[in-house]
Amino acid sequence: MKRASFAHCLLPQSIDRPLTYSIPEGMSSGVRPGVRVRVPLRHGSAVAVVVETGGECPQGVVAKPLLEVLDASPFFDEAMLKFLRWAADYYLAPAGMVLRAALPEPMRRSAGKRRARTAAPGSETPASVPEEPLSLTSAQSGALKEVVAAIDSSRFEAFLLHGVTSSGKTEVYLRAAARALELGRSAIILVPEIALSYQVVARFTERFPGMVTVLHSRLTGAERSSNLESLRKGPRIAIGARSAVFAPAVSPGLFVVDEEHEGAYKQEDAVPFYHARECALMRAKLSGCPVVLGSATPSLESAAQARAGRFRLLELPERIDATPLPLVEIVAMNREPAGTVIGARMAELLLETRARHEQSLLFLNRRGFSPAMLCASCGKPVRCASCSTSLVFHAAEGALKCHWCGSRIPVPGKCPACGVAALRPLGFGTERVEAEVRRLLPGATLVRMDQDTTRKRTAHRDLLEKFTGGDVLVGTQMVAKGLDFPRLTLVGVVLADVSLALPDFRAAERTFQLVTQVAGRAGRRDVRGRVVLQTFAPSHPALTAAAEHDYRRFYDAEAAQRKALRYPPFGRLARFRFTGASHGEVSEAARTTAAFLRRRLPPKCAVLGPAPAMPAVVARRHHWHLMLKGPDGEQLRELARAALDYAGNKSGACRVQISVDVNPLNVLS
């Protein structure tokens, strides 16, 4: 058989096409699609992945020879290479940037002879899988039977596992993963944020000692490389946040997306702007295996797919041992004195809960002491010098901080704008809630969890372990999910309106999900939980439905509004982002692109905008955006591709970064 003369290699850089290299005689047997190679590039070398061999060298190109083959076997199998091509096409991203997302930084380094690494925790494989504990409810058994049937037949099927909080979804995941391992296949388990899901990780490592590989951003380079290598040696269980959807697991037999509704599954900070749920569905399809999407509050997108019959709906309608869902009270804060943080009813229940030696959780999705410092004379807030936002007051640090660019300044003695009056805090955040609780419950053991208290690598675990013997946990959305404390019987949502007022068509959905999820932390054992929702909108449908644990009612009302406005899941969106140092250039690029799109709009499609994003300026860079809306996703992508090509050829846009977010979750910033 004639050997291939050329290797077409993709580099993990912002390029859209493979580069062609010649294959030296001595390397031909090792050069196959999916292996990493070292290639000459400019005046040095770089790591690339072979995506194809053979074919011809492009006309006019002198193919340089490969320098080194880095893998004895393909790093990516054929199904994974197909998946990467799909992701580049679907998300309108350079193929090299998709590869970059799939190939972590340690695996992009060319190190010649690599030193042996010490295996990271969880990389050793035992001889057998331990016995499964616990007995299943009839609902769990029924759900597991459906998933296992798809695993056994190597059949792609998407399951939406809709289970109320504490209904035993994790046990279904565990047993389905066990079946995949028995058949010699791997399981990839996605969680929204690995640091917040340590209890789920602990259950998997207890059930499958030595067979679990954990992937997350806080691993060192050596640990991540070792863990990735372990996945390529045989069937294992990979657990990680959204980037774990790219894990090079051997023969995937199951994908699980736990808390599938979570926005953390969307990559919004860098190209490609992928959604791990969408990617898991495609990887499962290409691998011939099922995917389980689990949630107590499914996204409208997944629920609509289930109602249309494209996802198989599996329901767990009751908690384990038939423990009742918590009793929820809605408290109208307009009846409380102005500026009240903890109302009378919540204070009463906090005192009662402490007296019974039970635990309480207070949730507010806003960190800091107050979101702004206002001048008593001119009424102006202190603003960031580099961003179009107010600085947030952090009392613990005695500073004003920008939550966008990270800048900070000491609290001024007088207003920087008028120089007349002292500043006063406006509104409140988790620091203020903590201070109020300390006054109400002197001597109580109180733990605060937010971005300010969890910067260290082990902070999440350390704080939650401290709360195990404590009294009150105060936190942002990181305390709203994945936590199971036997003594936690009271949950207080300090201000349920924080996200309701945002000009975002998903505001009601996010509020319903957050409130339902955090309420579900209460009363997960013998004592029925109590939940207090403090709000200035006590009759809002999202809150009343959450108070009654009525997902179906919320879905029906919200879906009707979305359908009338043709918003997802009953329409598709593509969001253009424009960023640059010059406001004039950025706004002009946005307007020019909008005009181009409007000239080519198909029927039933619309261009919304352009307009400044929120905030309009971050770190002295201006941000504009526009939205493309229509009934057909492929039609929108074709139009967006044309607009990107057009904008790229416009000389005036050369200093403006333009990107497209397909199926955006964030429509504001």
C-alpha positions as CSV (number, residue, x, y, z in Angstrom):
1,M,0.0,0.0,0.0
2,K,1.3,3.4,-0.9
3,R,2.2,5.5,2.1
4,A,0.6,9.0,2.6
5,S,3.0,11.8,1.6
6,F,1.2,14.7,3.3
7,A,-0.3,15.4,6.7
8,H,-2.9,18.1,7.0
9,C,-2.5,19.5,10.5
10,L,-4.7,21.9,12.5
11,L,-3.0,24.2,15.0
12,P,-4.7,25.4,18.2
13,Q,-4.6,29.0,17.0
14,S,-7.0,31.4,15.4
15,I,-6.8,29.8,12.0
16,D,-9.7,28.2,10.1
17,R,-7.9,25.6,7.9
18,P,-5.3,22.9,8.3
19,L,-1.8,23.4,7.2
20,T,-0.1,20.9,5.0
21,Y,3.2,19.2,5.9
22,S,5.2,16.4,4.3
23,I,5.7,13.2,6.2
24,P,9.4,12.0,6.5
25,E,10.0,8.4,5.6
26,G,10.7,7.3,9.1
27,M,7.5,8.8,10.5
28,S,4.9,7.4,8.1
29,S,3.8,4.6,10.3
30,G,3.0,6.8,13.3
31,V,1.2,9.7,11.4
32,R,-2.5,9.1,11.7
33,P,-5.6,11.3,12.1
34,G,-5.9,12.4,15.7
35,V,-2.3,12.2,16.8
36,R,-0.4,15.3,18.0
37,V,2.7,16.3,16.0
38,R,5.3,19.0,16.3
39,V,5.5,21.1,13.2
40,P,7.8,23.9,12.0
41,L,6.1,27.3,12.2
42,R,7.7,30.6,11.3
43,H,11.1,30.6,13.2
44,G,10.2,27.9,15.7
45,S,7.8,25.0,16.1
46,A,4.3,24.3,17.5
47,V,2.1,21.4,18.4
48,A,-0.7,20.5,15.9
49,V,-3.2,17.7,15.4
50,V,-3.3,15.6,12.3
51,V,-6.8,15.8,10.9
52,E,-6.2,14.1,7.5
53,T,-3.4,12.3,5.7
54,G,-2.8,11.8,2.0
55,G,-4.3,14.1,-0.7
56,E,-2.3,16.7,-2.5
57,C,-0.3,19.6,-1.4
58,P,-2.1,22.9,-2.2
59,Q,-0.9,24.6,-5.3
60,G,2.0,27.0,-4.7
61,V,2.7,25.7,-1.2
62,V,6.0,24.1,-0.3
63,A,5.2,21.6,2.4
64,K,7.8,21.5,5.2
65,P,8.4,18.2,6.9
66,L,6.9,17.2,10.2
67,L,9.4,17.4,13.1
68,E,8.1,14.8,15.6
69,V,5.1,12.5,16.4
70,L,4.1,13.1,20.0
71,D,1.5,10.3,20.5
72,A,1.8,6.6,20.1
73,S,-1.9,6.4,19.5
74,P,-4.4,9.1,18.4
75,F,-5.2,11.7,21.1
76,F,-8.6,12.2,19.4
77,D,-10.5,9.4,17.8
78,E,-12.5,9.7,14.6
79,A,-15.8,10.6,16.4
80,M,-14.0,13.4,18.3
81,L,-12.5,14.8,15.1
82,K,-16.0,14.9,13.5
83,F,-17.3,16.6,16.6
84,L,-14.6,19.3,16.5
85,R,-15.5,20.0,12.8
86,W,-19.1,20.2,13.8
87,A,-18.4,22.6,16.6
88,A,-16.4,25.0,14.4
89,D,-19.2,25.0,11.8
90,Y,-22.1,25.3,14.3
91,Y,-20.5,28.1,16.4
92,L,-19.0,30.0,13.5
93,A,-15.6,29.7,15.1
94,P,-12.1,29.2,13.6
95,A,-11.4,25.5,13.7
96,G,-8.1,26.1,15.4
97,M,-9.9,27.9,18.3
98,V,-12.2,24.9,18.7
99,L,-9.1,22.7,18.8
100,R,-7.6,25.0,21.4
101,A,-10.7,24.6,23.6
102,A,-10.4,20.8,23.3
103,L,-6.6,20.6,23.8
104,P,-5.7,22.1,27.2
105,E,-2.6,24.2,27.5
106,P,-0.2,21.5,28.8
107,M,-1.1,19.3,25.8
108,R,-0.3,22.1,23.4
109,R,3.3,22.3,24.6
110,S,6.0,20.5,22.6
111,A,8.5,19.1,25.2
112,G,10.3,16.4,23.2
113,K,11.0,13.6,25.7
114,R,8.5,14.2,28.5
115,R,9.2,13.4,32.1
116,A,7.1,10.8,33.9
117,R,4.4,12.4,35.9
118,T,3.0,11.5,39.2
119,A,-0.6,10.4,38.7
120,A,-3.1,12.9,40.0
121,P,-5.7,11.6,42.6
122,G,-8.2,9.2,41.1
123,S,-6.1,8.0,38.2
124,E,-5.6,4.4,39.3
125,T,-8.0,1.8,38.1
126,P,-9.2,-1.0,40.4
127,A,-9.9,-4.6,39.2
128,S,-13.7,-4.3,39.8
129,V,-16.5,-2.0,40.4
130,P,-17.9,-2.0,44.0
131,E,-21.4,-3.2,44.8
132,E,-24.2,-0.6,44.4
133,P,-25.7,0.5,47.7
134,L,-29.2,1.8,48.5
135,S,-32.5,0.8,47.0
136,L,-34.2,2.6,44.2
137,T,-37.7,4.1,44.2
138,S,-40.0,2.9,41.4
139,A,-39.5,6.2,39.6
140,Q,-35.7,5.8,39.8
141,S,-35.9,2.2,38.6
142,G,-38.1,3.2,35.6
143,A,-35.7,6.0,34.6
144,L,-32.6,3.8,35.0
145,K,-34.2,1.0,32.9
146,E,-34.7,3.4,30.0
147,V,-31.2,4.8,30.1
148,V,-29.5,1.4,30.5
149,A,-31.5,0.0,27.5
150,A,-29.9,2.8,25.4
151,I,-26.4,2.1,26.8
152,D,-26.8,-1.7,26.1
153,S,-27.8,-1.1,22.5
154,S,-25.2,1.6,21.9
155,R,-28.0,3.8,20.8
156,F,-28.1,7.6,20.9
157,E,-31.0,9.0,22.7
158,A,-31.5,12.2,24.7
159,F,-33.2,11.8,28.1
160,L,-34.5,14.8,30.1
161,L,-34.5,13.6,33.7
162,H,-36.9,16.0,35.4
163,G,-36.7,15.3,39.2
164,V,-37.6,17.6,42.1
165,T,-34.8,18.5,44.4
166,S,-33.6,15.5,46.5
167,S,-35.4,13.0,44.3
168,G,-32.3,10.9,43.6
169,K,-31.1,12.0,40.2
170,T,-27.5,11.4,41.2
171,E,-28.2,7.7,42.0
172,V,-29.5,7.2,38.5
173,Y,-26.3,8.8,37.1
174,L,-24.2,6.5,39.3
175,R,-25.9,3.3,38.2
176,A,-26.0,4.3,34.5
177,A,-22.3,5.0,34.7
178,A,-21.7,1.6,36.3
179,R,-23.4,-0.1,33.4
180,A,-21.3,1.8,30.9
181,L,-18.1,0.7,32.7
182,E,-19.3,-2.9,32.8
183,L,-19.6,-2.8,29.0
184,G,-16.1,-1.4,28.7
185,R,-17.2,2.2,27.9
186,S,-16.5,5.5,29.6
187,A,-18.9,8.0,31.1
188,I,-18.5,11.8,31.0
189,I,-20.4,13.6,33.8
190,L,-20.7,17.3,33.5
191,V,-21.5,19.5,36.5
192,P,-22.0,23.3,36.4
193,E,-19.1,24.2,38.6
194,I,-16.7,21.5,39.9
195,A,-15.9,23.4,43.1
196,L,-19.6,23.7,44.0
197,S,-20.3,20.0,43.2
198,Y,-17.8,18.4,45.5
199,Q,-20.6,16.3,47.2
200,V,-21.4,14.8,43.7
201,V,-17.7,14.1,43.0
202,A,-17.4,12.5,46.5
203,R,-20.3,10.1,45.7
204,F,-18.7,9.0,42.4
205,T,-15.3,8.5,43.9
206,E,-16.8,6.5,46.8
207,R,-18.7,4.3,44.4
208,F,-15.9,3.9,41.8
209,P,-12.6,4.2,43.8
210,G,-9.7,4.8,41.5
211,M,-11.8,5.0,38.3
212,V,-12.8,8.7,38.5
213,T,-10.9,11.4,36.7
214,V,-11.7,15.0,37.8
215,L,-11.1,17.8,35.3
216,H,-11.3,21.5,36.3
217,S,-9.5,24.8,35.9
218,R,-7.8,24.8,39.3
219,L,-5.6,21.7,38.5
220,T,-2.0,22.3,37.8
221,G,-0.7,21.7,34.3
222,A,1.0,18.5,35.4
223,E,-2.2,17.2,37.1
224,R,-4.4,18.0,34.1
225,S,-2.0,16.3,31.7
226,S,-1.8,13.2,33.9
227,N,-5.6,13.1,34.2
228,L,-6.1,13.5,30.5
229,E,-3.6,10.7,29.8
230,S,-5.5,8.5,32.3
231,L,-8.7,8.9,30.2
232,R,-6.9,7.5,27.1
233,K,-5.8,4.3,28.8
234,G,-9.1,2.7,29.3
235,P,-12.8,3.1,30.3
236,R,-13.2,5.6,33.1
237,I,-15.5,8.2,34.5
238,A,-14.6,11.8,33.8
239,I,-16.2,14.5,35.9
240,G,-15.8,18.2,35.2
241,A,-17.3,21.5,34.3
242,R,-18.2,22.6,30.8
243,S,-14.8,22.1,29.2
244,A,-14.9,18.4,30.2
245,V,-17.3,17.9,27.3
246,F,-14.0,17.8,25.2
247,A,-12.5,15.0,27.4
248,P,-10.7,12.4,25.2
249,A,-12.4,9.5,26.9
250,V,-12.1,6.0,25.5
251,S,-15.3,4.8,23.8
252,P,-17.9,7.1,25.5
253,G,-21.0,5.1,26.6
254,L,-22.8,7.8,28.5
255,F,-23.0,11.5,28.8
256,V,-24.6,13.2,31.8
257,V,-25.3,17.0,32.1
258,D,-26.3,17.6,35.7
259,E,-28.4,20.8,36.4
260,E,-28.6,21.1,32.6
261,H,-30.4,24.5,32.9
262,E,-27.3,26.2,34.4
263,G,-25.9,29.2,32.5
264,A,-22.4,28.1,33.6
265,Y,-22.5,25.5,30.7
266,K,-22.2,28.4,28.2
267,Q,-18.7,29.6,27.3
268,E,-19.1,33.4,27.1
269,D,-15.5,34.7,27.7
270,A,-13.7,33.4,24.6
271,V,-14.2,31.9,21.1
272,P,-15.8,29.4,20.6
273,F,-18.9,30.5,22.4
274,Y,-20.1,26.9,22.9
275,H,-22.8,25.4,25.1
276,A,-21.7,22.2,26.8
277,R,-25.3,20.8,26.7
278,E,-25.4,21.2,22.9
279,C,-21.9,19.7,22.6
280,A,-22.8,16.8,24.8
281,L,-25.8,16.0,22.6
282,M,-23.6,16.0,19.5
283,R,-20.8,14.0,21.1
284,A,-23.3,11.4,22.3
285,K,-24.8,11.2,18.8
286,L,-21.4,10.7,17.2
287,S,-20.4,8.1,19.8
288,G,-23.6,6.1,19.7
289,C,-24.6,6.5,23.3
290,P,-27.3,8.2,25.4
291,V,-27.1,11.6,27.1
292,V,-29.0,12.3,30.3
293,L,-29.9,16.0,31.0
294,G,-30.9,16.3,34.7
295,S,-32.6,19.1,36.4
296,A,-35.3,20.1,38.9
297,T,-36.0,23.2,36.8
298,P,-35.3,22.2,33.2
299,S,-34.4,25.0,30.7
300,L,-37.3,26.0,28.4
301,E,-35.2,24.7,25.5
302,S,-34.9,21.2,26.9
303,A,-38.5,21.1,28.1
304,A,-39.8,22.1,24.7
305,Q,-37.7,19.4,23.1
306,A,-39.2,16.9,25.5
307,R,-42.8,18.1,24.7
308,A,-42.0,17.8,21.0
309,G,-40.9,14.2,21.5
310,R,-37.2,14.8,20.5
311,F,-36.1,14.1,24.1
312,R,-37.4,11.2,26.2
313,L,-38.9,12.7,29.4
314,L,-38.1,10.8,32.6
315,E,-39.7,12.1,35.8
316,L,-38.9,11.8,39.5
317,P,-41.9,13.6,41.0
318,E,-41.2,13.0,44.7
319,R,-38.3,13.3,47.1
320,I,-36.5,10.2,48.4
321,D,-38.6,8.5,51.2
322,A,-41.5,10.8,50.2
323,T,-40.0,13.7,52.2
324,P,-42.3,16.7,51.6
325,L,-41.1,19.7,49.6
326,P,-40.5,22.8,51.8
327,L,-43.3,25.2,52.8
328,V,-42.7,28.5,51.0
329,E,-43.9,31.9,52.2
330,I,-43.8,35.1,50.1
331,V,-43.2,38.2,52.1
332,A,-44.0,41.6,50.5
333,M,-41.1,43.9,51.4
334,N,-43.1,47.1,50.7
335,R,-44.7,46.6,54.0
336,E,-41.4,46.7,55.8
337,P,-39.5,49.9,56.8
338,A,-37.4,51.3,53.9
339,G,-33.9,49.8,53.7
340,T,-34.8,46.6,55.6
341,V,-32.5,43.7,54.8
342,I,-33.9,41.0,56.9
343,G,-37.7,41.3,57.4
344,A,-39.6,40.5,60.6
345,R,-40.8,37.1,59.4
346,M,-37.3,36.0,58.3
347,A,-35.8,37.2,61.5
348,E,-38.4,35.3,63.5
349,L,-37.7,32.0,61.7
350,L,-33.9,32.5,61.9
351,L,-34.2,32.8,65.7
352,E,-36.4,29.8,65.9
353,T,-34.2,27.7,63.7
354,R,-31.1,28.5,65.8
355,A,-33.0,27.7,69.0
356,R,-33.7,24.2,67.6
357,H,-30.0,23.7,66.7
358,E,-30.9,23.5,63.0
359,Q,-29.2,25.4,60.1
360,S,-30.3,28.3,57.9
361,L,-29.2,29.5,54.5
362,L,-29.6,33.0,53.2
363,F,-29.4,33.7,49.5
364,L,-28.7,37.0,47.7
365,N,-27.2,37.0,44.3
366,R,-25.2,40.2,44.8
367,R,-21.8,40.3,46.5
368,G,-20.2,43.2,48.4
369,F,-21.7,45.4,51.1
370,S,-23.7,47.6,48.7
371,P,-23.8,47.9,44.9
372,A,-23.1,51.6,44.9
373,M,-21.9,54.6,47.1
374,L,-24.0,57.7,46.5
375,C,-23.3,61.3,47.2
376,A,-25.9,62.8,49.7
377,S,-25.6,66.2,48.0
378,C,-25.4,65.7,44.2
379,G,-26.8,62.1,44.1
380,K,-24.1,60.8,41.8
381,P,-22.6,57.3,42.4
382,V,-18.8,56.8,42.4
383,R,-18.0,55.3,39.0
384,C,-15.1,53.3,37.7
385,A,-12.5,55.3,35.8
386,S,-12.2,52.5,33.1
387,C,-15.8,51.2,32.9
388,S,-19.2,52.7,32.6
389,T,-20.3,51.2,35.9
390,S,-20.6,52.1,39.6
391,L,-18.0,50.9,42.0
392,V,-19.2,48.4,44.6
393,F,-18.6,49.0,48.3
394,H,-16.7,46.2,50.1
395,A,-16.8,47.0,53.8
396,A,-14.4,44.1,54.8
397,E,-11.7,45.6,52.6
398,G,-12.7,49.3,53.1
399,A,-12.6,49.8,49.4
400,L,-14.7,50.5,46.3
401,K,-14.2,47.8,43.6
402,C,-15.2,47.4,40.0
403,H,-16.6,43.9,39.3
404,W,-15.8,44.2,35.6
405,C,-12.2,45.3,35.3
406,G,-11.1,44.5,38.9
407,S,-9.9,48.0,39.8
408,R,-10.2,49.3,43.3
409,I,-9.8,52.5,45.3
410,P,-10.1,53.5,48.9
411,V,-13.5,54.9,50.0
412,P,-13.2,58.7,49.4
413,G,-13.9,61.0,52.3
414,K,-16.1,63.2,50.1
415,C,-17.9,62.9,46.8
416,P,-15.3,62.9,43.9
417,A,-17.9,64.7,41.6
418,C,-18.9,67.7,43.7
419,G,-16.6,67.5,46.7
420,V,-19.3,68.5,49.1
421,A,-20.9,65.6,51.0
422,A,-19.9,62.3,52.4
423,L,-20.9,59.1,50.6
424,R,-23.6,56.7,51.7
425,P,-24.2,53.1,50.7
426,L,-27.1,52.4,48.4
427,G,-28.7,48.9,48.4
428,F,-27.1,45.8,49.9
429,G,-25.1,42.7,49.1
430,T,-23.9,39.5,50.9
431,E,-21.5,41.4,53.2
432,R,-24.4,43.5,54.5
433,V,-26.6,40.4,55.0
434,E,-23.7,38.8,57.0
435,A,-23.5,41.9,59.2
436,E,-27.3,41.9,59.8
437,V,-27.2,38.2,60.8
438,R,-24.4,38.7,63.2
439,R,-26.4,41.5,64.9
440,L,-29.5,39.3,65.0
441,L,-27.7,36.1,66.1
442,P,-24.7,37.1,68.3
443,G,-22.4,34.2,68.8
444,A,-23.7,32.1,65.8
445,T,-21.2,30.4,63.5
446,L,-21.7,32.1,60.2
447,V,-20.2,31.3,56.8
448,R,-20.3,33.6,53.8
449,M,-19.7,32.1,50.3
450,D,-19.3,34.4,47.4
451,Q,-16.6,35.3,44.9
452,D,-14.7,37.3,47.5
453,T,-14.4,34.4,50.0
454,T,-13.7,31.6,47.6
455,R,-10.6,32.7,45.7
456,K,-8.3,30.1,47.2
457,R,-8.1,26.7,45.5
458,T,-9.8,24.7,48.4
459,A,-12.0,27.6,49.7
460,H,-15.3,26.1,48.6
461,R,-14.7,22.8,50.3
462,D,-13.2,24.4,53.4
463,L,-16.1,26.8,53.9
464,L,-18.7,24.1,53.4
465,E,-16.9,21.8,55.8
466,K,-17.0,24.7,58.3
467,F,-20.7,25.1,57.8
468,T,-21.3,21.4,58.5
469,G,-21.0,22.3,62.2
470,G,-22.2,25.9,61.8
471,D,-25.5,27.8,62.0
472,V,-26.0,30.1,59.0
473,L,-24.7,30.1,55.5
474,V,-24.9,33.3,53.5
475,G,-24.1,33.3,49.8
476,T,-24.7,34.1,46.2
477,Q,-25.8,31.6,43.5
478,M,-22.9,29.3,44.4
479,V,-25.0,28.1,47.5
480,A,-28.1,27.6,45.4
481,K,-27.2,24.2,44.0
482,G,-25.6,20.9,44.7
483,L,-25.6,21.2,48.5
484,D,-27.1,18.6,50.9
485,F,-26.9,19.3,54.6
486,P,-29.1,17.2,56.9
487,R,-29.7,19.9,59.5
488,L,-30.5,22.7,57.0
489,T,-34.2,23.4,57.5
490,L,-34.6,27.2,56.7
491,V,-33.8,29.0,53.4
492,G,-34.3,32.7,53.1
493,V,-34.2,34.5,49.7
494,V,-33.2,38.0,50.9
495,L,-34.3,39.8,47.7
496,A,-36.0,37.7,45.0
497,D,-36.3,40.7,42.6
498,V,-32.5,41.1,41.8
499,S,-32.8,39.4,38.4
500,L,-36.4,40.1,37.7
501,A,-35.9,43.7,36.6
502,L,-33.2,42.9,34.0
503,P,-34.1,43.7,30.4
504,D,-33.6,40.1,29.4
505,F,-36.3,37.8,28.1
506,R,-34.9,35.0,30.3
507,A,-35.1,37.1,33.5
508,A,-38.3,35.3,34.8
509,E,-36.9,31.8,33.9
510,R,-33.6,32.5,35.8
511,T,-35.5,33.8,38.8
512,F,-37.8,30.8,38.9
513,Q,-34.8,28.4,38.6
514,L,-32.7,30.1,41.2
515,V,-35.5,30.4,43.8
516,T,-36.6,26.8,43.2
517,Q,-33.0,25.4,43.4
518,V,-32.1,27.3,46.6
519,A,-35.4,26.5,48.2
520,G,-34.7,22.8,47.5
521,R,-31.7,22.9,49.9
522,A,-34.2,23.1,52.9
523,G,-35.7,20.1,54.7
524,R,-34.0,17.2,52.8
525,R,-34.3,14.8,55.7
526,D,-36.9,14.2,58.4
527,V,-37.9,17.8,59.2
528,R,-40.0,19.7,56.6
529,G,-38.1,22.8,55.4
530,R,-39.3,26.4,55.5
531,V,-38.5,29.0,52.8
532,V,-39.1,32.7,52.9
533,L,-39.1,34.8,49.7
534,Q,-38.6,38.5,50.4
535,T,-39.8,40.5,47.3
536,F,-41.3,43.7,46.1
537,A,-43.2,41.8,43.4
538,P,-45.1,39.2,45.5
539,S,-47.6,38.4,42.7
540,H,-45.0,37.8,40.0
541,P,-45.8,34.5,38.2
542,A,-42.2,33.3,38.5
543,L,-42.3,33.6,42.3
544,T,-45.8,32.3,42.9
545,A,-45.0,29.2,40.7
546,A,-41.8,28.7,42.6
547,A,-43.6,29.0,45.9
548,E,-45.9,26.2,44.9
549,H,-43.2,24.1,43.3
550,D,-45.2,24.2,40.1
551,Y,-42.8,23.9,37.1
552,R,-45.6,23.0,34.7
553,R,-47.5,26.2,35.4
554,F,-44.4,28.3,35.0
555,Y,-43.5,26.6,31.8
556,D,-46.9,27.0,30.2
557,A,-47.1,30.8,31.0
558,E,-43.5,31.5,30.0
559,A,-43.6,29.4,26.9
560,A,-46.8,31.3,25.7
561,Q,-44.9,34.6,26.0
562,R,-41.8,33.3,24.2
563,K,-43.9,31.8,21.4
564,A,-45.7,35.0,20.8
565,L,-42.4,36.9,20.6
566,R,-40.6,34.1,18.7
567,Y,-37.9,33.9,21.3
568,P,-36.1,30.7,22.1
569,P,-37.1,27.9,22.2
570,F,-39.6,29.0,19.6
571,G,-37.0,31.0,17.5
572,R,-33.3,31.2,17.2
573,L,-30.8,34.0,18.0
574,A,-27.3,34.9,16.9
575,R,-25.6,37.8,18.7
576,F,-22.9,39.9,17.2
577,R,-20.3,41.5,19.5
578,F,-18.2,44.5,18.5
579,T,-15.3,45.6,20.7
580,G,-12.5,48.1,20.3
581,A,-10.7,51.1,21.8
582,S,-12.5,53.7,19.7
583,H,-16.2,54.4,20.3
584,G,-16.6,55.8,16.8
585,E,-15.0,52.8,15.1
586,V,-17.0,50.3,17.2
587,S,-20.3,52.0,16.6
588,E,-19.6,52.4,12.9
589,A,-18.7,48.7,12.5
590,A,-21.9,47.7,14.3
591,R,-24.1,50.0,12.2
592,T,-22.4,48.9,9.0
593,T,-22.9,45.2,9.8
594,A,-26.5,45.8,10.8
595,A,-27.2,47.5,7.5
596,F,-25.6,44.6,5.6
597,L,-27.8,42.1,7.5
598,R,-31.0,44.1,6.8
599,R,-30.3,44.2,3.1
600,R,-30.2,40.4,3.1
601,L,-32.8,39.5,5.7
602,P,-34.9,36.4,4.8
603,P,-38.6,36.4,5.6
604,K,-39.6,36.3,9.3
605,C,-36.1,37.3,10.4
606,A,-35.2,40.5,12.2
607,V,-32.2,42.6,13.3
608,L,-32.4,44.0,16.8
609,G,-30.1,46.9,17.3
610,P,-27.3,47.8,17.1
611,A,-26.9,49.4,20.6
612,P,-24.2,49.8,23.3
613,A,-23.9,46.7,25.4
614,M,-24.4,46.7,29.2
615,P,-21.9,48.0,30.4
616,A,-20.9,50.0,27.3
617,V,-17.3,50.4,28.4
618,V,-15.1,47.8,30.2
619,A,-11.4,48.4,30.8
620,R,-11.5,51.4,28.4
621,R,-12.8,49.2,25.6
622,H,-16.1,50.0,24.0
623,H,-18.8,47.3,23.5
624,W,-21.7,47.3,21.1
625,H,-23.9,44.4,20.0
626,L,-26.8,43.5,17.8
627,M,-29.1,40.5,17.6
628,L,-30.2,38.5,14.6
629,K,-33.5,36.7,15.2
630,G,-35.3,34.1,13.0
631,P,-37.1,30.8,12.9
632,D,-34.3,28.7,11.5
633,G,-30.8,28.2,13.1
634,E,-29.0,27.2,9.9
635,Q,-30.5,30.1,8.0
636,L,-29.2,32.5,10.7
637,R,-25.7,30.9,10.7
638,E,-25.5,31.3,6.9
639,L,-26.4,35.0,7.2
640,A,-24.0,35.5,10.1
641,R,-21.2,33.9,8.1
642,A,-21.8,36.3,5.2
643,A,-21.8,39.2,7.6
644,L,-18.5,38.1,9.2
645,D,-16.9,37.8,5.8
646,Y,-18.2,41.2,4.8
647,A,-17.0,42.9,8.1
648,G,-13.6,41.2,7.8
649,N,-13.1,42.8,4.4
650,K,-14.0,46.3,5.5
651,S,-10.8,48.2,6.3
652,G,-12.6,50.4,8.8
653,A,-13.4,47.4,11.0
654,C,-9.7,46.2,11.2
655,R,-9.3,47.5,14.7
656,V,-12.7,46.3,15.9
657,Q,-13.0,42.7,17.1
658,I,-16.2,41.2,15.7
659,S,-17.5,37.8,16.9
660,V,-20.8,35.9,16.8
661,D,-22.4,34.1,19.7
662,V,-24.8,31.4,18.3
663,N,-27.7,30.7,20.7
664,P,-26.6,33.3,23.3
665,L,-27.6,33.1,26.9
666,N,-26.3,36.5,27.7
667,V,-28.1,39.2,25.7
668,L,-26.9,42.2,27.7
669,S,-23.1,42.5,28.2
